[in-house]
Amino acid sequence: MNTAPDPRPVDDSAIEGHVYKVFPSDLNAHYSVFGGKIMATCDRLALVVAERHSGYPCVTASVDSFHFRAPAKDGDTLIFQASANRTFRSSMEIGVRVMAENSYTRDTRHIVSAYFTFVALGEDQKPVEVLDVKPVSENQKRRYREAGIRRDSRLAMREQIRSGKDQV
Ligand SMILES: CC(C)(COP(=O)(O)OP(=O)(O)OC[C@H]1O[C@@H](n2cnc3c(N)ncnc32)[C@H](O)[C@@H]1OP(=O)(O)O)[C@@H](O)C(=O)NCCC(=O)NCCS
């Protein structure tokens, strides 16, 4: 008899529309939103998704990629979306997408895509196994597939570095 718990649907832990209104104090010397501020919010939201999905305290293990596609400006409304793309054993890939909205016209721009890996920790502070993700929509299935590609590439790169290949 299979006693493994059912995979948890992506929507159960996702954050759909966390909004943040940009004020002048959020800007850098180029008058666009300071990237570190956006990164910190993404990390915080992705943590909530990882903890909701796994039911354990989680830590950020790595950030695979963080793409700033376009700047956000004073007066924009930032809209954050975060969801669990895939889980492995104790680790989970959480994807975050940020849109900038002009709230007068409702025009939106895609400004950030980022992929975080979180690890769930048990009471002994050691990595603990987490539930699988159940992708339902076509987008969720695509993200699930792509998370596997990123994981394979991350492990291959780690192995290559460990084995000292391509040493100069
Ligand atoms: C992340 C951490 C818990 C991993 O612990 P570890 O003893 O290396 O654990 P393991 O080697 O058994 O790996 C556990 C999982 O973490 C994953 N992992 C470890 N390092 C990783 C990295 N740099 N990137 C992505 N995944 C990583 C492993 O692939 C493994 O995943 P799996 O169980 O799904 O196969 C540990 O390195 C740590 O505590 N790091 C500090 C975290 C931190 O302080 N974050 C910032 C503040 S929250």
The ligand as an SDF file (V2000), in Angstrom:
LIG
                    3D

 48 50  0  0  0  0  0  0  0  0999 V2000
   21.1620   24.7760    2.8570 C   0  0  0  0  0  0  0  0  0  0  0  0
   21.7200   23.8290    3.9110 C   0  0  0  0  0  0  0  0  0  0  0  0
   20.6370   23.5600    4.9750 C   0  0  0  0  0  0  0  0  0  0  0  0
   22.0850   22.5080    3.2200 C   0  0  0  0  0  0  0  0  0  0  0  0
   22.6380   21.6900    4.2050 O   0  0  0  0  0  0  0  0  0  0  0  0
   23.6190   20.4680    3.8030 P   0  0  0  0  0  0  0  0  0  0  0  0
   24.1320   19.8820    5.0510 O   0  0  0  0  0  0  0  0  0  0  0  0
   24.5630   20.9160    2.7580 O   0  0  0  0  0  0  0  0  0  0  0  0
   22.5820   19.4590    3.2650 O   0  0  0  0  0  0  0  0  0  0  0  0
   22.7050   18.3520    2.1520 P   0  0  0  0  0  0  0  0  0  0  0  0
   24.0360   18.2830    1.4870 O   0  0  0  0  0  0  0  0  0  0  0  0
   22.1560   17.1150    2.7710 O   0  0  0  0  0  0  0  0  0  0  0  0
   21.6640   18.8910    1.0610 O   0  0  0  0  0  0  0  0  0  0  0  0
   20.3070   19.0570    1.4130 C   0  0  0  0  0  0  0  0  0  0  0  0
   19.5900   19.6340    0.2260 C   0  0  0  0  0  0  0  0  0  0  0  0
   20.0410   20.9700    0.0190 O   0  0  0  0  0  0  0  0  0  0  0  0
   20.3950   21.1150   -1.3430 C   0  0  0  0  0  0  0  0  0  0  0  0
   21.4480   22.1170   -1.3980 N   0  0  0  0  0  0  0  0  0  0  0  0
   22.5470   22.2060   -0.6230 C   0  0  0  0  0  0  0  0  0  0  0  0
   23.2830   23.2620   -0.9910 N   0  0  0  0  0  0  0  0  0  0  0  0
   22.6290   23.8330   -2.0240 C   0  0  0  0  0  0  0  0  0  0  0  0
   22.8870   24.9550   -2.8480 C   0  0  0  0  0  0  0  0  0  0  0  0
   23.9640   25.7240   -2.6920 N   0  0  0  0  0  0  0  0  0  0  0  0
   22.0040   25.2450   -3.8140 N   0  0  0  0  0  0  0  0  0  0  0  0
   20.8990   24.5030   -4.0000 C   0  0  0  0  0  0  0  0  0  0  0  0
   20.5920   23.4170   -3.2440 N   0  0  0  0  0  0  0  0  0  0  0  0
   21.4640   23.0990   -2.2870 C   0  0  0  0  0  0  0  0  0  0  0  0
   20.8750   19.7500   -1.7730 C   0  0  0  0  0  0  0  0  0  0  0  0
   20.8210   19.6010   -3.1820 O   0  0  0  0  0  0  0  0  0  0  0  0
   19.8680   18.8740   -1.0800 C   0  0  0  0  0  0  0  0  0  0  0  0
   18.6500   18.8630   -1.8240 O   0  0  0  0  0  0  0  0  0  0  0  0
   17.6810   17.5810   -1.8640 P   0  0  0  0  0  0  0  0  0  0  0  0
   17.5150   17.1060   -0.4450 O   0  0  0  0  0  0  0  0  0  0  0  0
   16.4020   18.0940   -2.3970 O   0  0  0  0  0  0  0  0  0  0  0  0
   18.3530   16.5720   -2.7400 O   0  0  0  0  0  0  0  0  0  0  0  0
   22.9970   24.4180    4.6260 C   0  0  0  0  0  0  0  0  0  0  0  0
   24.0070   24.5620    3.6360 O   0  0  0  0  0  0  0  0  0  0  0  0
   22.7480   25.7420    5.2960 C   0  0  0  0  0  0  0  0  0  0  0  0
   22.2290   25.7980    6.4100 O   0  0  0  0  0  0  0  0  0  0  0  0
   23.1110   26.8460    4.6270 N   0  0  0  0  0  0  0  0  0  0  0  0
   22.8940   28.1900    5.2110 C   0  0  0  0  0  0  0  0  0  0  0  0
   21.4820   28.6770    4.8970 C   0  0  0  0  0  0  0  0  0  0  0  0
   21.3270   30.1260    5.2710 C   0  0  0  0  0  0  0  0  0  0  0  0
   21.8700   30.5860    6.2650 O   0  0  0  0  0  0  0  0  0  0  0  0
   20.5770   30.8640    4.4370 N   0  0  0  0  0  0  0  0  0  0  0  0
   20.4290   32.2990    4.5620 C   0  0  0  0  0  0  0  0  0  0  0  0
   19.4730   32.7260    5.6040 C   0  0  0  0  0  0  0  0  0  0  0  0
   17.9110   31.8960    5.5480 S   0  0  0  0  0  0  0  0  0  0  0  0
  1  2  1  0
  2  3  1  0
  2  4  1  0
  2 36  1  0
  4  5  1  0
  5  6  1  0
  6  7  2  0
  6  8  1  0
  6  9  1  0
  9 10  1  0
 10 11  2  0
 10 12  1  0
 10 13  1  0
 13 14  1  0
 14 15  1  0
 15 16  1  0
 15 30  1  0
 16 17  1  0
 17 18  1  0
 17 28  1  0
 18 19  1  0
 18 27  1  0
 19 20  2  0
 20 21  1  0
 21 22  1  0
 21 27  2  0
 22 23  1  0
 22 24  2  0
 24 25  1  0
 25 26  2  0
 26 27  1  0
 28 29  1  0
 28 30  1  0
 30 31  1  0
 31 32  1  0
 32 33  2  0
 32 34  1  0
 32 35  1  0
 36 37  1  0
 36 38  1  0
 38 39  2  0
 38 40  1  0
 40 41  1  0
 41 42  1  0
 42 43  1  0
 43 44  2  0
 43 45  1  0
 45 46  1  0
 46 47  1  0
 47 48  1  0
M  END
$$$$
